[in-house]
Each structure stands twice: as C-alpha cells, then as structure tokens.
Amino acid sequence: MENHSKNDAQHWIRQEIRDLSAYHVADASGMIKLDAMENPYVWPGELRQQWTGLLAQTDVNRYPDPSGFQLKQQLRQVMNIPADMEIMLGNGSDEIIQIIALALSGNGRSILSVDPGFVMYKMIATFCGLKYIGVPLREEDFSLDLPAILQAMDQHQPAVVFLAYPNNPTGNLFDEQQVIEVIEAAPGLVVIDEAYAPFTDDTFMHRLGQYDNLVVMRTVSKMGLAGLRLGFLAGPADWLNEFEKLRLPYNINTLTQLSAHLAMEHHAVFDEQTARIREQRTVVNTALTQMQGLTVYPSDANFILVRTADGQAKRIHAELKDKGILIKLLHGSTPMLKDCLRITIGTEEENQQLIASLATLTQ
Ligand SMILES: *Cc1c(COP(=O)(O)O)cnc(C)c1O
C-alpha cells in the first residue's frame, strides 16, 4: 500500500491529468482581439431589439427543451443536413468531441488526428483516458501525408479519426479525395470537423450516408455566436443514438436555444458578415504577402497562418501586444510551427491597424 492521506490530490488525480496545463486564454481587455477566430461584427440594432424582446418574454424557472427540437429543425434547414441523418447538439463542439471520446474510450483505444491539428482532440483524449496519435502533416504545405495516415491507422486501429476541414491552426483544406481515402480505410469512426464552414465552399455534409462511419461536426462559434456555446454533430442514427445517451440532459440552455434559433432565422445577417470576413481575408493575405521575412500560408478559414524569419515570432507577438493587438503565438507549440503566428481576420479597421503595425516589426 502506498502511503497517502485521503485528501491527497497528488495521489488520486491521474498522472496524465497532473501533467496537463489548463487551456490558457490570454487576457484581451482593451485590445484588438485577433487571437481566437471570433467574428468581429456584432448584431445589427433591429435584430438586437427583436432578441431582447424575445428574451423579455422567456421564463427560466423551467428546464430547457431537453432535445432542442425546434433548434435542430432550424439547423437542419439552414445547414443543409440530409433528412435521413440524426443531429446531436453540444455545448460548443468541444463538448461533442468529449462525448465522442467518452463513448469510444476503453482498453487501449485511441484517437488519431494530424499534427499540427486542433489542440482539443489531444486534450480530450487525455481527459477520457484514450491514447492520442498525431500523424505529421507534410511540412511544405500542411497537406495530408496519406501513406503515413494509412500506416498509422493500420498499426493503431484508432476508434475515431478527427480531421478539421479546413484545418486549425494551418487554415488549409485537405485534398478531398485523400480525405475520402481516409474515410474508406478507417477502422472506426471519422469525424469531419467543419468549424470553419462559413469561410469555405467545400463540405462533407452532402456525403453523409455514403459512408457508414462518416459524421460531420459544426459549430456556430466561428460564424459569430461564440458566446452562445452551440455545436452539433450530424450523422447516421447507428452512431448518433449511442452518443445521445452520453449527452447530459439540458446541455443546451434555454437562452442559447432561443438566441440561436433567432439567429438562424436571420442567417442572412451572418452570411453577410462572414462574406465580409472572406473579403478581408484576401486583403490581409495580399498585404502580408508583400512583407519581407513573412511566409503566408493560404487559408480557407477566418484566420491566416504566417511564418516569420528565424527566431522572430515571439518578439513580433510581444511587440504587437505592446501596440494593443493580440494574435496567437504558435511557435513552441509543436516543432512544425516553429516561428509561426496565427492571425484572426478582424474588421477592416482592425486589419488595417494590424497591417500597419506588423509592417514596422517584420523588417
Ligand atoms: C474552434 C474550433 C472548435 C470548437 O468550437 P466550439 O464550438 O466553440 O467549442 C472545434 N474544432 C475546431 C477545428 C475549431 O477550430
């Protein structure tokens, strides 16, 4: 018997949890916030009025609709979810990743994704006691290394493969045919994470049903509703009905259901905002490309990955912060992102300030 007191956290907390550091969110008060892929535009006055009117009539003494029925109907329509597919709602898509991991965890099970990839896949794998396999992308252009993925799937037999499409933090879309090859060769579930769907024309949504092991995950966070915390999973009933058993009752609160439903009714407002972000992405990309010492990677998302000259990323990140602009420092997170920064597209004015400040820091 080990010697420990009954209050000893060091004894009871699993080693892999003690080894984690909590997800860090930088303080951005008073800054131009270009670090977290948020939509910089707020709701127009008319919609805001309609919203507060609805909220004023809403009672919160009762639990929310447990299934979110009306919201799901609305999402099915607006997001073109095929009629024969099931939908599960999550408190952000992060919660959906956690539900999937919980459902698939167990003796020696693993999650496979790519590196660099979305950090929550690995973190949640650890929370839920799964092994995590991150297969390196190709260094030149962050495309899939298909032979390496096929080999790793064969070797580790992962219960689930997550692919973000477009990928975060690199911003690119993977080759569609290669993704299909991954789906066809995977031993288990494949989740296509379309968090950045509003910023690209490509999707796997219409392929649902073509493969028994394909599900598509989306979120309303990046389209402009990050504060509501709402994501969803669409896919075959065989998978979704099982995941549904792990969803905590009432995970989508009344205010989120009501607000998201209203936003979906007025999705043209958000389509217009995300179209502006896409235009601004081109503006920022062009400006950054002209700066000496920066390598700019193509993006189908609402952010741009750049690589600075050798050893400059940390300095540029800190000096931008001094000038009141917060971006994401990726250098140090994984070897392939050496000297890398990630810049979220903001409003036109914010982007112009970023471009002006960055131009003075890169030479
Ligand atoms: C932001 C992001 C998410 C998480 O979105 P939430 O719905 O806000 O939890 C999921 N996947 C990827 C790839 C993301 O970039």
PDBQT file of the ligand as one rigid body, heavy atoms in Angstrom, charges set to zero:
ROOT
HETATM    1  C1  LIG A 401     -12.902  26.496 -32.617  1.00  0.00    +0.000 C 
HETATM    2  C2  LIG A 401     -12.899  25.076 -33.018  1.00  0.00    +0.000 A 
HETATM    3  C3  LIG A 401     -13.763  24.146 -32.429  1.00  0.00    +0.000 A 
HETATM    4  C4  LIG A 401     -14.530  24.429 -31.163  1.00  0.00    +0.000 C 
HETATM    5  O1  LIG A 401     -15.628  25.153 -31.336  1.00  0.00    +0.000 OA
HETATM    6  P1  LIG A 401     -16.680  25.400 -30.159  1.00  0.00    +0.000 P 
HETATM    7  O2  LIG A 401     -17.962  25.047 -30.807  1.00  0.00    +0.000 OA
HETATM    8  O3  LIG A 401     -16.546  26.850 -29.866  1.00  0.00    +0.000 OA
HETATM    9  O4  LIG A 401     -16.367  24.520 -28.999  1.00  0.00    +0.000 OA
HETATM   10  C5  LIG A 401     -13.787  22.847 -32.913  1.00  0.00    +0.000 A 
HETATM   11  N1  LIG A 401     -12.961  22.480 -33.899  1.00  0.00    +0.000 NA
HETATM   12  C6  LIG A 401     -12.097  23.320 -34.465  1.00  0.00    +0.000 A 
HETATM   13  C7  LIG A 401     -11.198  22.840 -35.548  1.00  0.00    +0.000 C 
HETATM   14  C8  LIG A 401     -12.019  24.648 -34.031  1.00  0.00    +0.000 A 
HETATM   15  O5  LIG A 401     -11.115  25.462 -34.568  1.00  0.00    +0.000 OA
ENDROOT
TORSDOF 0
